[in-house]
Amino acid sequence: MLKRVFQIFFVILGGTLGYLLIPELLLANHLFGIDQSFNKIVLNLIGIALGGLVLFLLTAWFMDTIIRWIQKGEEFILKIPVTDFLFGLIGMIFGLIISTLLSQAIKYIPVINLIVPIFLSIILGYFGFRLGFKKRDEFMAVFSLGKFNKEKATKKDSPKYEHKILDTSVIIDGRIADICKTGFIEGILVIPSFVLAELQHIADSSDTLKRNRGRRGLDILNKIQKELDIKVLIYEGDFEEIQEVDSKLVKLAKVLEGKVVTNDYNLNKICELQGVPVLNINDLSNAVKPVVLPGEELNVQVIKDGKEHNQGIAYLDDGTMIVVEGGREYIGHHLDVLVTSVLQTSAGRMIFAKPKLLEKAL
């Protein structure tokens, strides 16, 4: 059916061109003895017939190729999401408007004013469609966050980074809800749809531990939305050209000019390398731990032996590990110790101590 339609179209196009061009060509060259005395109606009919026949025969050679291109184009358009196609169409319209404005500047230049406008329309229309198609997520971010940014635009002293983008690890961790409850997190919490999808995938896992972690994360989000007085935005966009969730979070943070909230060490490093501000819950936890200085006295319970000979391991209430030199013989007992040194590592704070009894003995 489609092939028949195109055949009819090319016959009509050829007949139209034949009607406009062939009679003039025959009269100008006196071909077949045709001159001005020849019947105009018959001459026009000859032009229509010849034009339609010639274009029909010429297109018959590559008609199947044209049909295949059209079918592939149709399949491609059907696979494109409606939002992608809409933004691509908007971009193409802007491209055509720009090409029209540029064409006005050369409309008085002979020859060029016939060729360049067509070229500009094709090129700028294509690039406009590609720009709208590829930058759809950025445009959606601008539109979806417009109502929040109105308040921000009216305040000169408003913070530069207002949007806090949560990753999967910090949602599952759960401490973000308590931090939000205290009021230390300000602005808008942004929960990307691709993070929700990853969280749902974890909650549906066949592994019991993963399933419980995923469900805990969903419960935390529900608590943040319903119980806490903080703005929450579900970001519906996605960066389909990017596969990794961490890379999508970094891209989204750049688009929104926001901060990534995480407790993932690797994501923290990626954000730092790409110049994206990051709030690490583990860093916050380490920062608010009690300050312990060398020479201070602590009462701890030694619970296991350490890696080195005769060492014992104890913990503070906040989970800080204490390495007690000579503490192996006191495993299971409470012991007064003196702090000898404090070591801050990427994994947290570590305290080295020795039994106070040894100090007295010296």
Order of alpha helices (4+ residues) and beta strands (2+ residues): alpha-alpha-alpha-alpha-alpha-alpha-alpha-beta-alpha-alpha-beta-alpha-alpha-beta-alpha-beta-alpha-beta-alpha-beta-beta-beta-beta-beta-beta-alpha
